[in-house]
Amino acid sequence: MKKTLLMTVLAGAWLGFAAAAGAQHSDVPELKILRHYLGEWESTFTVQGGTPSAEEPKPVTAQVKARWVLGGRFMRQTGNVKLEEGGRTYVLDTLMTWDNDAGAYRRWTFTSAGTASEATGKWDAESRTMTWTGVDEKTGNTTTVSATFKGKKEEHWTIATEKSDGQMVSLIAGTNRRKE
């Protein structure tokens, strides 16, 4: 009897956690902004700079998916980027949340190439734009990610990396379209 009761309680707790994992945590209203990233997206973009052979911007495609994780306190965005040149695929994994103590959005991105980055974000409600800014401690380069949401089905974004003197290192510009 005790074992059955314990199993019932644990199963109920697990099901409650699993249900909450797919939804934004309700006691943090700032997380509502991150809902713009939710869903499955088809991404097309161009890359300028970053490699010596990058003379002309080349189109790239990616599949991106975002969902709530960790009890709805973090948005997890994963992407598979297929490069035409060399046929390589990179995997990206990003976590986003609201940090009450810092009064800012926070973002961590990891790639299958072994890179990692951290950024803080600000939301501009009027333009419906999230701007993330991070500084690479090793190089001193600043990367700014700007994402503008056009309705519920389109996101226009840029990732600009500059040296401390303002010289552009790379510019990636793209559009995400929500899959039906």
WOQUI-V377164 format. One record per residue. PSI is psi in degrees with one decimal (NA if undefined). BURIAL is + if it has 9 or more other ideal C-beta (glycine too) atoms within 8 Angstrom, else -. D_FIRST is the distance of its C-alpha to the first C-alpha in Angstrom with 2 decimals. Layout:
PSI_BURIAL_D_FIRST / PSI_BURIAL_D_FIRST
This chain:
-48.5_-_0.00 / -39.9_-_3.82 / -41.7_-_5.40 / -42.3_-_5.10 / -43.9_-_6.17 / -45.1_-_8.56 / -38.6_-_9.88 / -43.7_-_10.52 / -45.9_-_12.32 / -42.1_-_14.20 / -42.8_-_15.23 / -42.0_-_16.45 / -42.7_-_18.32 / -45.6_-_19.85 / -38.3_-_20.98 / -41.3_-_22.44 / -43.8_+_24.27 / -38.9_-_25.51 / -40.6_-_26.89 / -25.7_+_28.57 / -26.2_+_30.12 / 1.1_-_32.47 / 153.7_+_33.85 / 140.6_+_35.99 / 126.5_+_34.38 / -18.3_-_35.46 / 7.9_-_36.28 / 89.0_+_39.09 / -27.6_-_41.83 / -24.8_-_44.06 / -21.2_+_41.68 / -33.2_-_42.74 / -36.5_+_46.01 / -12.0_+_44.30 / -22.8_-_43.23 / -29.0_+_46.75 / -15.2_+_45.70 / 145.6_+_42.70 / -169.2_-_42.85 / 136.3_-_44.73 / 148.6_+_48.40 / 126.0_+_51.44 / 134.9_+_53.60 / 137.6_+_57.29 / 168.0_+_59.27 / 151.9_+_62.29 / 127.7_+_62.70 / 132.0_+_65.89 / -173.7_+_66.55 / -29.2_-_64.15 / 149.4_-_65.78 / -29.8_-_69.45 / -2.9_-_69.50 / 74.9_+_68.21 / -48.7_-_71.61 / 145.9_-_70.49 / 135.7_-_67.13 / 136.6_+_65.08 / 142.1_-_62.55 / 148.7_+_58.95 / 156.5_+_55.88 / 156.2_+_52.21 / 127.6_+_48.87 / 139.0_+_46.85 / 137.1_+_43.31 / 139.3_+_41.71 / 160.9_-_38.19 / 139.6_+_36.05 / 172.9_+_33.82 / 54.6_-_31.89 / 20.8_-_30.36 / 13.1_+_33.67 / -13.1_-_35.71 / 142.5_+_37.76 / 126.0_+_39.72 / 123.3_+_39.84 / 123.2_+_42.97 / 148.3_+_43.54 / 146.7_+_46.77 / 115.3_+_48.49 / 118.6_+_52.23 / 117.9_+_54.46 / 129.1_+_57.87 / -46.6_-_60.72 / 114.7_-_62.64 / -8.3_-_61.19 / 23.2_-_58.31 / 152.5_-_55.82 / 130.4_+_52.55 / 143.9_+_51.17 / 132.5_+_47.64 / 143.4_+_47.17 / 120.4_+_44.01 / 138.2_+_44.27 / 135.1_+_41.92 / 146.1_+_43.10 / 176.7_+_41.86 / 128.9_+_43.18 / 104.3_+_43.64 / -41.1_-_43.69 / -41.3_-_45.19 / -16.7_-_48.04 / 36.5_-_48.46 / 159.9_+_48.80 / 148.5_+_47.14 / 148.5_+_46.36 / 136.2_+_46.43 / 129.5_+_45.89 / 135.7_+_47.14 / 144.1_-_46.75 / 160.2_+_48.57 / -10.2_-_48.51 / -2.4_-_51.99 / 9.5_-_50.47 / 156.1_-_51.57 / 146.2_-_49.67 / 158.9_+_50.78 / 143.8_-_49.72 / 158.7_+_51.12 / 151.4_+_50.93 / 155.7_+_51.33 / 140.3_-_52.88 / 130.9_-_52.56 / 104.3_+_55.70 / -36.4_-_54.67 / -45.7_-_58.23 / -4.6_-_58.73 / 47.7_+_55.03 / 131.3_+_55.38 / 128.5_+_53.04 / 122.1_+_55.03 / 135.4_+_53.47 / 132.4_+_55.60 / 149.9_+_55.09 / 129.0_-_57.42 / 114.0_+_57.36 / -30.6_-_57.74 / -45.7_-_59.44 / -20.8_-_62.10 / 0.7_+_62.30 / 145.2_+_62.08 / 130.0_+_60.54 / 130.1_+_58.50 / 122.9_+_58.12 / 123.0_+_55.86 / 123.4_+_56.69 / 118.3_+_54.68 / 126.5_+_56.01 / 120.2_+_53.93 / 97.4_-_56.05 / -154.2_-_53.97 / -5.3_-_50.53 / 2.4_-_51.68 / 139.1_+_54.01 / 126.8_+_54.10 / 133.1_+_57.31 / 157.0_+_56.99 / 151.1_+_59.01 / 108.1_+_58.32 / 126.7_+_61.42 / 127.7_+_61.83 / 149.0_+_64.85 / 169.0_+_66.40 / -21.6_-_67.04 / 3.5_-_70.61 / -5.4_-_69.37 / 131.9_-_70.23 / 131.9_+_67.87 / -47.6_+_65.92 / 155.7_+_64.10 / 123.5_+_63.36 / 128.2_+_60.71 / 134.3_-_60.79 / 177.8_+_58.60 / 133.7_+_56.98 / 134.4_+_53.39 / 126.9_+_52.87 / 133.9_+_49.47 / 147.6_-_48.46 / NA_-_47.82
